[in-house]
Amino acid sequence: MEQKRKLSIICFSGDFDRALAAFTLATGSAACNWEVTMFFTFWGLNILKKKPGRKFIGRSLKARMFNFLMGGSAKMPMSRLNFGGMSPKLMTGMMKRNNVATFTELREAAVALDINLIACEMAMNILEVTRDDLIDEVKEVIGVATFLRYSEDAQVLFI
C-alpha cells in the first residue's frame, strides 16, 4: 500500500496574498488526497482569529496593541501595494469576477477537506491569544516539537 503524501505549511505571515497562497496550496493538495497540516504562528495567527476585525486581545498593553493592529482575517494587508487597505477588497473582487475561490471560500474548503489547522502554542503565549480567540475549526494548539513529529516525511513550506 502506497503511503499518503504529506504537506505541512508553516503560516508565519498574516498578509492577505500569502494567506491565499497557503490555502490554495493546502486545499489543492488535500483535494489530491494529500494529508495537509497548516501550522499558524506569530502573524499567521491573525488568519485564525474568530473575530474578523480589529479587537483588543490579551492582558498586557503590548499584546492588546499588537492584536488590535493585526486586525483579524478581515483586516489582512497585501504584502505589497496595499493601497491603504483597499487591495484585499480589490483582489477579492477580481477573484470573484474570474470565478476563483476567495480567501473565505478557501478557508471553508480547508475545513471541508479536513485539513489540520493548528495554532502555535508559543506564539499564542507571547501574543496573549487564547484558544477562545481562534475559530472553532482549529484542531490543536501545539509546540514546535509536536509540529515536527506531525511533519515527519512531509514536504514543508514556509509562507
N, C-alpha and C positions, 0 to 999 in steps of 0.2 A: 504494500500500500504506500502510495506516494505521500510524503509529509506535506502538510499545508504550508504554503509560503506565508511569511510574516513580514509586516511592515510596522515599524514604530516611528512615530513622528513626534519630535520634541517641538512644541509650540511655545517659543520664547517671546515672540513678538505679538503685540496687540494691534498691529496695523491691519487695516481692512483688506488690502490686497494680499498680504501674506496669510491672513486667515482664510481667504478664498482659496489660495493655492494649497494650503494644508488640507482643507476639507475636500477640495476637488481630488487631490491625490488619494486621500483616505477613502472617500466614497467610491471612486473608480476602482481602487484595489479591492475593497470589500465586495463590490459587485462582481469582481473576477474571482471571488472565493478565497481571498487572502484573509488571514487573521490580522486585524489592524488595531493598534493601540495608539492613542493620542495622549501625550503627556504634556499638560499645560503648566508652565512655570513662569514666575515673575509677570511680565506684562501680558503674557498669554492667558493668565487667569482672567483677564478682563473679558475674554471671549465667552467664558462660562458663567459670568455673573447673572444672577436671577433677574435683577432689576436692570433694564437696558440703558437707563440714563445715568446722569451724574448723581451719586449718593455718597454721603459721608459714612464710610465703613471703617470700623476699628475703634480702639480706645484712645490711642495717643494722637496728638495733634498731627504729627508727621504722617502716620498711617492714614488718618482721615483726609489729609490733603492729597496724598498720592492717589488714594482710591477715588476721590472726587475728580481729580484732574484726568485720571484714566477714563472715567465716564461710563463704563459698561459697553455692551456689544453695540448699542445704537450710536455710540459716540466714537467708534474706532476711526482714526485718521488714515488716510492713504500714506504710504511710506514716502512718496514723492508727489509733488503737485497737489497738495491737499486743498488749496484754494479756500482757506478759512473754514474747512469742514464740509464744503459743498461736494467735493469729489466723490465720496462714497455714495451720495444720493444720485449724482450724475451717472456713476458707474452702474449702480443698481438699475437705473432706468435703461441704460444701454443694454444691460444683460437681459432685461425683460423683453425689450424690442427685438432682440436677437434669439429669443427662446433659449436662453442659457440660465441654468439654475442660479438663483440669488443666494447670498450668504445664509439667509434664514432657511431657505429650502435645502441647502446643503447640510446645515446643522440638523434639520429634521430628518434628512436622508441618513445621516450618520447614526442617528438613534434607531431608525428603522432597520438599518443594516447591522445592528448590534456591534458597532464599533466601540471599543473600550475607551471611554472618555475618562481620563484620570487626572487628578489635580496633585500638584507638588506640595507635600506637607511643609517643607522648609520655607518655600516662597509664601505659602499661606500664613505661616507663623510670623515671618518678617513683615508682611503687609497687613497683618491682623485681619485676614479674611477668614471667616468661619465656613463650615460646611453648609450652614443655612443661607449663606450669601450666594451660593452656587446653584445652578439649575439642578433639578432633581435627577436628571439623566447621568450625572457624574457617578460613575460606578464605585470609585475608590479615591481615597486620599492616601498617597504613599510617598515613601522616600526614594532616593536615588538607587539604593541597593535593590529594592524590590523592582523598580523600573528596569534595572539592568538584567535581573532574572527574567522578567517578562519579555525582554528584548533579545534574549539569547537566540542565536541563529536567525535574527531578523535583519532586514535592511533597515538602517536607521537614518532618518533625515532630520536636519535641524533647521527649523524655519522660524 
